[in-house]
């Protein structure tokens, strides 16, 4: 199916049809960043021919939105691979932010939990997990995680601050 969409996108000339095939390409499972870039190139040329067409402008915006998501997904993959290799809080924090932008906070939480288990614990990564749990709306789980972290580091001011923030969210 993907090959057929690519073929059609290269062959069609009518600007409205080009935009239809561009949308199909960016929505197709398995499409690559290169596919998205092709859709951007062909879509930009097509929409330039239809400056007052509402549907064309809508399709063009959607294509750009999907391209942005593809870039964010690629960034999340880079942060995850680098985080697994280098293990810095900064990289894992960026991974969580990228996943959050794609509304995939739950996936970020699962990956962080697996990485903490793989490492046998990691205070910096646990801090990132606590923030990810908060962002995912899992305040009760975040509270459990921060209280466990406080047992290991009772003098950590950041943990006390986050603990208070989570309690406030929960209304306790």
N, C-alpha and C positions, 0 to 999 in steps of 0.2 A: 504494500500500500504506500509506504514512504517513497519508494522509487517512482511510483506512478504520480504522486503529488509533485515530486521534484521535476519529472518530465513535463507535466502539464504547466508548471510554473514557468519553465523555460520557453515553452511553445506559445502560450496564449499571449495575445497582444492587446486585447481590449482592457483598458485600465480597471474597470469594475471587476472583470474576471480575474485579472492579476491579483487584485486585493483579496478576492475570495480564496484563491489558491495559496496566497501568503498566509491567510488565517488558518487554513487547513494544515499548512506545513508547520506552523508554530504550535498547533494543538496536537499534532500527531505524536503518539508515543514513540520514543526512540529517535526523535529529531535531535540533531546536534547543534552546537553553537554555530557551526558553519551554515546549517540550514536556516537558523534564525538570522544570520547575517545576510544570507541570500534573500530572505523574505524582507529584510529591512531595505536592501538595495532596490529590489523590484518594487516594493511597496512605496518607497519614497518617490520613485519616478512616476508610478501610477497616480498617486494622490496629488502630485504636482499638476497633473492634467485635469483634476477634478476639484479645484479649490473651493467650490461652493456646494459640493455634494455632502450632505450630512452623513450618509451611510459610509462614504469613502473616508471622511474624517474620523468617524467612529472606528472603522476597521484599522486605520492607520494608528490611532492611539492604542488600540488593543495589541497590535503587532509590536509596538514599542514597549508596552507593558510586559508582554511575554519575553521580549529580549532582555529587559531589565531583570526579570525573574531568573532567566537563564544565567545571567552574569552573577547574580547573588548566589544561586545554587553552586556555580563553579567556585566562587569565593568560599562558600561553606566547605566544599570538598578540600580546598587548599588548606584552610584553617584546621580542619580535622586531621588531615594527613600530617601536617606540621606539628600539631598538638600531640599526636600519638608518638611522633619521633622525638620532639624536643620538650614536650610536656610543660610549656610555660602557661601561667595563668592568663596572660595577655592573649595568646593564641586561642585558648579555649573560650575565653570571654567573647572574642570576635566570632568564633564558631556559633556560640549561642545567639549572638545578635543577628547574624546572618540567617540562622534558622528561624528566629523570631520574625524577621521581616517577611519570611515566606509562610508565616503562621504554622510553623512546625516545631513549636516549643516542646511538645511531648517527645518528639524524636530526639531532640537535643538532650533532654533529660535522660532518656534511655541510653544514649551513647555515652554520656558522662558517667552514669552509674556503672556501665560495663567497663569503662576505662579505669575508674576508681578500683573496681574489683580486680582488674588485671594488674594494677600496680600495687595492690595490697594496701590501699589508702594513700592519700595525698592531700594535705591540708589546703593547698592552693586550689586544687581541683574540686575539693569539697566546697570551698567558698564559691566557686563558679556554679556548682550544682545548686547550692542554696539560692543563688540569684536566679538560676534557670527555673527552679521550682516556683519561685515567686512570680516570675514572668508568665509561667504556664498556668497561673491561677491555682496552684496546688499549695496553698498556705499551710494546711495541716501537715503535709509532708515536709515543707520547708521548715516548719517549727520543729518537727522531729529531728531533722538533719542538723539544725543549728543547735539544738539542745545537746545532741550527741557530740558535736564539735566543741561546745562549751565545756563538756566533761574532760576533753583532752587538752583544752587550752582555756582555763577559767579566767585568765587575766587578759584575754584578747579583746581590746576595746571595739574592734570592728564587729566581732561576733555579738557582743552585748548590744551594739547599736542595731544590728539586723534583727536580733531577738526581739527587741522592743518594737521595731517596725512591724514584724510579723504578728506579734501579739496585738498591736493596734489594728491591723487588718482583720484579725479574727474577732476583735472586740473584747479581748480579755485584759 
